[in-house]
Amino acid sequence: MYTGTLSFDLLLGDVHSLKQKRSVIRPIVAELRRAYAVSVAEVGGQDLHRRAEIGLAVVSGDAAHLTDVLDRCERWVAARPEVELLSVRRRIHGEHDE
């Protein structure tokens, strides 16, 4: 069994309130969940209206499949015009990790 996580640090464009922030972040979270069957949530920066941290997790029996899903999710978020991807942190844990 392999598990992988991504943590996206995002800068939001012309957002001036937490309500506007939610209107940008919720569709991103929902589409990642729907399109890639991953667990995803806003995990940081909830009190900041121009920054967001989104965390994503995947479990797979195959390391290649896991890497492919993480790569596709990262490319999808990077291509979103409404956010600027500042950084991505990736972690993969395999069956031989302690």
Backbone hydrogen bonds, N-H to C=O, Kabsch-Sander energy under -0.5 kcal/mol:
donor,donor_aa,acceptor,acceptor_aa,energy
2,Y,60,S,-3.2
3,T,93,H,-2.6
4,G,58,V,-2.5
5,T,91,R,-2.8
6,L,56,L,-2.1
7,S,89,R,-1.9
8,F,54,I,-2.9
9,D,87,S,-2.6
10,L,8,F,-0.6
10,L,52,A,-3.3
11,L,84,E,-2.5
12,L,10,L,-0.5
12,L,50,R,-3.2
13,G,82,E,-1.5
15,V,13,G,-2.2
21,K,17,S,-1.9
22,R,18,L,-2.4
23,S,19,K,-1.6
24,V,20,Q,-0.8
24,V,21,K,-1.2
25,I,21,K,-2.8
26,R,22,R,-2.4
28,I,24,V,-0.9
29,V,25,I,-2.6
30,A,26,R,-2.7
31,E,27,P,-2.3
32,L,28,I,-2.3
33,R,29,V,-2.2
34,R,30,A,-2.5
35,A,31,E,-3.1
36,Y,32,L,-2.0
37,A,33,R,-1.1
38,V,32,L,-0.6
39,S,57,A,-2.3
40,V,38,V,-0.5
41,A,55,G,-2.1
43,V,41,A,-0.6
43,V,53,E,-2.6
44,G,53,E,-1.4
48,L,45,G,-1.4
52,A,10,L,-1.9
53,E,44,G,-1.9
54,I,8,F,-2.0
55,G,41,A,-2.8
56,L,6,L,-2.5
57,A,39,S,-2.7
58,V,4,G,-2.4
60,S,2,Y,-2.7
66,L,62,D,-2.1
67,T,63,A,-2.4
68,D,64,A,-2.2
69,V,65,H,-2.4
70,L,66,L,-2.4
71,D,67,T,-2.6
72,R,68,D,-2.5
73,C,69,V,-2.4
74,E,70,L,-2.4
75,R,71,D,-2.5
76,W,72,R,-2.2
77,V,73,C,-2.4
78,A,74,E,-2.4
79,A,75,R,-1.5
80,R,77,V,-1.5
83,V,80,R,-0.8
84,E,11,L,-2.9
85,L,83,V,-0.5
86,L,9,D,-2.7
86,L,84,E,-0.8
87,S,9,D,-1.2
89,R,7,S,-2.1
91,R,5,T,-2.2
93,H,3,T,-3.2
97,D,94,G,-1.5
